[in-house]
Amino acid sequence: MKLYLADEAATQALAAVLAESAPHSGWLALHGDLGAGKTTLVRAFLRALGYSGRVVSPTYTLVEAYEIAGRHIAHYDLYRLNDPEELEWMGAREDFGADTLCLVEWPERGVGVLPTPDLEMYLLHADEARCVEVHAHSKIGVAWLTEVKATLKKNNISYSLD
């Protein structure tokens, strides 16, 4: 699926749809250059789930955990990860193998340790807008993406879908 987001408000709207459709556990891989909108999307995702506290990018801590309405959500930013094995030392497998929804920025830095994502999103600059490509890689991901598409259609959200 490919979407075109005109501005930050459109990114926030997409994040709300992703959050509304999200499974209780699984993981979303977020790819994109610096400034592509990955953290903005995660912040809006958490807000859509009802989180009202401060949302910080875990660039230096590598992970921030949130408890929202009985759900455990782990936000990873692997930009500063020196070696994928650091994820093992951090105990990341517990998040990815448990009842946790993981949102991971810079997942390519964890190759070899991270499992295949359920849903993978590429945020790309397209002039003033953003182009977003979303791919499902599991049954959880297919169900999640199907729900996202249905919600976009139901709400008449004017994104271009390819």
C-alpha positions in Angstrom: 0.0 0.0 0.0 1.3 3.5 -0.8 -0.1 6.7 0.7 0.7 10.3 0.2 0.7 12.5 3.2 0.4 16.2 2.5 1.5 17.5 6.0 2.1 16.6 9.6 -1.7 16.6 10.3 -2.0 13.8 7.7 0.8 11.9 9.3 -1.0 12.2 12.7 -4.2 11.0 11.1 -2.5 8.0 9.6 -0.9 7.3 13.0 -4.4 7.4 14.6 -5.7 4.9 12.1 -2.7 2.6 12.7 -3.2 2.8 16.5 -7.0 2.2 16.2 -6.3 -0.9 14.1 -3.2 -2.2 16.0 -3.0 -5.7 17.4 -2.4 -6.1 21.1 1.1 -7.5 20.3 3.3 -7.4 17.3 5.7 -5.0 15.7 5.9 -2.2 13.3 9.2 -1.4 11.6 9.7 2.3 10.7 12.2 3.2 8.0 13.2 6.7 6.8 15.9 9.3 6.8 16.4 11.7 9.6 13.5 14.0 9.7 11.2 11.7 7.7 8.5 11.7 10.5 9.1 8.4 12.3 9.1 9.9 15.8 6.2 12.2 14.9 4.2 9.1 13.8 5.0 7.2 17.0 4.1 10.2 19.1 0.7 10.6 17.4 0.2 6.8 17.6 0.6 6.9 21.4 -1.6 9.9 21.7 -4.3 8.2 19.7 -4.2 5.3 22.2 -4.8 7.8 25.0 -1.3 8.4 26.3 -1.1 12.0 27.6 2.4 12.0 29.1 5.6 13.2 27.5 6.7 11.2 24.5 10.4 11.4 23.9 12.5 9.9 21.2 14.6 7.0 22.6 17.6 8.0 20.5 19.9 7.8 23.5 18.1 5.3 25.8 17.3 3.0 22.7 13.9 2.1 24.2 11.0 3.8 26.0 8.2 1.7 27.5 4.6 2.9 27.8 1.6 1.3 29.6 -1.6 2.5 28.0 -5.0 1.0 28.9 -3.5 -2.3 29.9 -1.2 -2.5 26.9 2.5 -2.6 26.9 4.1 -0.6 24.1 7.9 -0.4 23.5 9.2 2.4 21.3 12.7 1.6 20.0 15.1 3.9 18.2 18.1 2.0 17.0 19.9 4.9 15.3 22.7 4.8 17.8 22.9 1.1 18.2 26.5 0.0 17.7 26.0 -3.7 17.3 22.7 -5.7 16.9 23.9 -7.9 19.8 23.2 -5.0 22.1 19.5 -5.8 21.7 20.2 -9.2 23.3 22.0 -7.6 26.2 19.0 -5.2 26.7 16.6 -8.1 26.8 14.7 -7.0 23.7 13.7 -10.5 22.8 11.3 -10.4 25.8 9.4 -7.5 24.1 9.3 -9.1 20.7 8.3 -12.5 22.0 5.7 -11.2 24.5 2.5 -9.4 24.9 4.0 -6.2 23.7 3.4 -3.9 20.7 6.8 -2.7 19.5 7.3 0.4 17.3 10.9 0.4 16.0 12.7 3.3 14.3 15.9 2.3 12.3 15.1 -1.4 12.4 17.8 -2.2 9.9 20.4 -1.6 12.6 19.0 -4.7 14.4 19.2 -7.1 11.5 20.2 -10.6 12.7 18.6 -10.2 16.1 15.1 -8.7 15.4 12.5 -11.0 14.0 10.7 -10.2 10.8 8.3 -7.3 11.4 4.5 -7.8 11.2 4.2 -4.5 9.4 6.9 -2.5 7.7 6.6 1.2 6.9 8.9 3.4 4.7 8.5 7.1 5.1 10.0 9.0 2.2 10.3 12.7 1.3 8.3 13.7 -1.7 8.7 17.4 -2.2 6.7 19.0 0.7 4.8 15.9 1.4 5.6 12.4 2.5 5.2 9.2 0.6 4.5 6.2 2.8 4.8 2.6 1.7 3.4 -0.1 4.0 4.0 -3.8 3.7 2.7 -6.7 5.7 4.9 -9.7 6.5 2.8 -12.0 8.7 -0.7 -13.0 9.5 -0.8 -10.3 12.2 0.5 -7.7 9.7 -2.0 -8.7 7.0 -4.9 -8.4 9.4 -3.5 -5.0 10.7 -3.0 -3.6 7.2 -6.5 -4.9 6.1 -8.0 -3.1 9.0 -6.0 0.1 8.2 -7.3 0.1 4.6 -10.9 -0.5 5.8 -10.7 2.3 8.3 -9.3 4.7 5.7 -12.1 3.8 3.3 -14.8 4.0 6.0 -13.6 7.4 7.2 -13.2 8.8 3.6 -9.7 9.9 4.5 -8.4 11.3 1.3 -5.1 9.6 0.8 -4.0 8.2 -2.5 -3.9 4.4 -2.3 -1.9 2.4 -4.8 
